[in-house]
Amino acid sequence: MSCRRWPPPRRQFKLYVAIPGSILATEPTLLLKTLKSGIVARIMAIYRVDAVIVFRDPATSRRDLRLLAYLLKYAVTPPHLKKKVFTLSSMLKYAGVIPPLNLVNHEPPARLGVGDLIDGYVETCKRDRCQVYLGKAGYGYAPGGLKAGSVKTFRVSRVMEGGLELEPSSWGNVYTGYRVYIRSDLRGLVENLRRSNFKATATSVRGKCRDKITMDSNLLLVFGGPRLGLLEYTDESLYDEVVNTVPLQGVRTVRTEEALHATLAKLT
């Protein structure tokens, strides 16, 4: 099997990653917090993570919780729709330093033709017709019943002089990025997902050494922050397994973004 496929496929099983908002606590300025958020966004997209869950550990401030989730959402939103989806906000002051994710749906064709897929922003809906913003491609028109203010995937069904006729569609098995959620209760999150056929794996310096992690079911990976490790405020029994993916580490502490790379690279 080739090591590279483009467009990239979704994983066979769902992959969720939970990280604390406190990963931003060590960064003293909004600029540095934005840079770190961008790094995390890139890691999640590289390894085809389906959902990022930002949770509140004892060291997470409300500001960092909201900021991390907001910047992760900004990063994964297609560039041609960002100005529609996000209003002016102080949290986006340094958004320009976030590296592009270059996901499949972030690079629509320069000229759209029948059959092309594109993500659009549903601006207005009246009766049986919705106006959809498509960035440089202008506007398209889709059947009514869609939610105004939402981002949807469309297929071009007809090219007209006054715009494009669209029909709701999907990217199918193609990976187009992660979803972002905020949760205050980590224990409740883990318990709920385990009841929903997810295996919950925690990462810790005190975990079992792992050279690889086999994904044979839906998987939730949980990471601690720079101030507190997971096992300092949750019990090991909460998880199916606790692993150490950086054995014999050469530094005193491994940062969360470093642990993300080390762990996600071991998934098979």
ROTI-108982 format. One record per residue (C-alpha): x, y, z. Coordinates in steps of 0.02 Angstrom, whole numbers, plus 50000, padded with zeros to 5 digits. Layout:
N
XYZ/...
This chain:
268
500005000050000/500635017449957/501155028350103/500275043250024/498535045149952/497785061449895/496425065549932/496715057250101/495445044550166/494575045550332/495135033050462/494205016650473/493765020250655/493405037150737/494885045750820/494525058650956/495865068251049/495575077051216/496775090751270/496675103151415/496535121751385/498005123551504/499225119551363/499145138351331/499525142851513/501415142951486/501295155851346/501315173751416/500605182951265/499165181151143/500415179851001/501275164651078/499615156751125/499055158650945/500655151050879/500455135750992/498635133750942/499165133750760/500455120250793/499145109550879/497935112150733/499255106150610/499615090550713/497765086050723/497545087950536/499155078650490/498585063150585/496765064150525/495975067050695/494065067250684/493685077750838/494685088450959/493925090151132/494615104551236/494295101151419/494575110751579/495865103451698/496235111751868/497565122851786/496465129151642/495795146851644/494145150951560/495065162351439/496275148851382/494875136151367/493875147351250/495395153851157/496105136751113/494435130251051/494095146250953/495795146150866/495675127650824/493985130850743/494695145650648/496145135250582/495055121150515/493785132650431/494065134050241/495005150250205/493725156450078/492375156050215/493325162950365/492715180950345/490915174950343/491045162550486/492075173350605/491695191150656/493025203350713/493715197550880/495205201750989/495565183050997/496015183550812/497245198050827/498705186750777/497745174050673/498925177450528/500295167250613/499235151350610/499975140250475/498765134850337/498105117050353/497945114550164/496545102050184/495635095750029/494145107250059/495295122150088/495825122849905/494265124049795/494505124049605/494905141049528/493415138749412/491975127949468/491125115949348/489715103449356/490125089749480/491395099649581/491275099449771/491465115149877/491055120550053/489915135650059/489195147550188/487295147850189/486895166450198/485015167250182/483565155650151/481865160750083/480535147650056/481275134849937/482905143849895/484515147449992/485905159249942/487625151749972/489265161349979/490695152149892/492155164149908/492995169349746/491745158749650/490385170849702/488675164449750/487705148749722/485905143949752/485315128349842/483625120949888/482785128150043/482735120450215/484555123850259/485085133250415/485665151050382/487385154150454/487965136250432/489385129050327/488855114950211/489615104650072/488845106649900/489025099049727/488835110349576/487365103949475/487235118049346/488255133249293/487195148749260/487615166849216/486925173249380/487775160249489/487915141749518/486525129549553/487015118549699/486415102849783/486865097249961/488235084149958/489685077550062/491525073450047/491145055150078/492665045450136/493865060050110/494665067750265/494245086250278/494765090650456/494205089350635/492715095650735/492995105250897/492075103351062/492265110851236/491945100151390/492135105051573/491925087651645/493315075951586/492685061251687/490945062651612/491685064251438/492735048451455/491335038351533/490085043551399/491255039151256/491705022451333/489855018451338/489785023251154/491055010051101/492605020851116/494205014351194/494935027651310/496825028651316/497715040951429/499515046851406/500675048451555/502505046951601/501895033551722/501045023351586/501575007151501/502865009351363/502105007751190/503025006851023/501365006750931/499515008750965/498334997950864/496695006150814/495474991650807/494015001950873/493475019950898/494825028251003/494905042851126/496655048751167/496795059751322/498285071051357/498785080851510/499445098651519/501075107151565/500605110251747/499705094151793/499805076451725/498185066951697/498465055151844/498625069751964/496765073551951/495985057951874/496125039751925/496935026751813/495345016251823/494435029451719/495365023651563/495535007251471/497415009751462/498765022151515/500265023051399/501955031451387/502395034651205/504055043551241/505065030451335/506755035651407/506385053951369/507925064751368/507085080051443/506265082051613/504535085251541/503735082151372/502595096151313/500825091851261/501105096351078/502655085151078/501685070951158/500345073151024/501615070350886/502445055650975/500785046951013/499825049950852/501325044050749/501215027150836/499425023650780/499265008850663/
